[in-house]
Amino acid sequence: MMRPLVRRYKMAIKSIEKYQAWWDSSRNQGYLWFTYYDGERRRTGPVNAESFAIVTDLLRNEKPVYGDHTRAMVTTQSEEVGEEEA
């Protein structure tokens, strides 16, 4: 009997306090450094142009933002539908 293929990610979603975005136009990829609430600073793997634009937009415009550098993932806190930014 074969086992199903299951990917296991060591994922820790933490509050991002600061970030740095770096775009390498010669390779058409970017990197993000997240500084978490506990002072830990970590870099993502390479991110393509579309994902880079989406992630930097969220980091720039949403607060609070949480993330996981191992997957270049960011998320916001739950908001009411139609809620405007202050």
Backbone hydrogen bonds, N-H to C=O, Kabsch-Sander energy under -0.5 kcal/mol:
donor,donor_aa,acceptor,acceptor_aa,energy
6,V,4,P,-0.5
9,Y,7,R,-0.6
11,M,9,Y,-1.3
14,K,12,A,-0.6
14,K,67,G,-2.4
16,I,65,V,-2.7
17,E,15,S,-0.6
17,E,35,T,-2.7
18,K,35,T,-1.7
20,Q,33,W,-2.0
22,W,31,Y,-2.7
24,D,29,Q,-2.9
25,S,23,W,-0.7
27,R,24,D,-1.0
28,N,24,D,-1.1
29,Q,24,D,-1.5
30,G,47,V,-2.6
31,Y,22,W,-2.7
33,W,20,Q,-2.8
34,F,32,L,-0.5
34,F,42,R,-2.9
35,T,18,K,-2.9
36,Y,34,F,-0.6
36,Y,40,E,-3.0
37,Y,15,S,-2.0
39,G,36,Y,-2.4
42,R,34,F,-2.5
44,T,32,L,-2.6
45,G,69,H,-0.5
47,V,30,G,-2.5
52,F,48,N,-2.7
53,A,49,A,-2.2
54,I,50,E,-1.9
55,V,51,S,-2.9
56,T,52,F,-2.5
57,D,53,A,-1.8
58,L,54,I,-2.1
59,L,55,V,-2.6
60,R,56,T,-2.3
61,N,57,D,-2.3
62,E,58,L,-2.2
66,Y,75,T,-2.9
67,G,14,K,-2.7
68,D,73,M,-2.3
71,R,68,D,-1.3
73,M,68,D,-2.1
75,T,66,Y,-2.8
77,Q,64,P,-0.8
83,E,80,E,-1.9
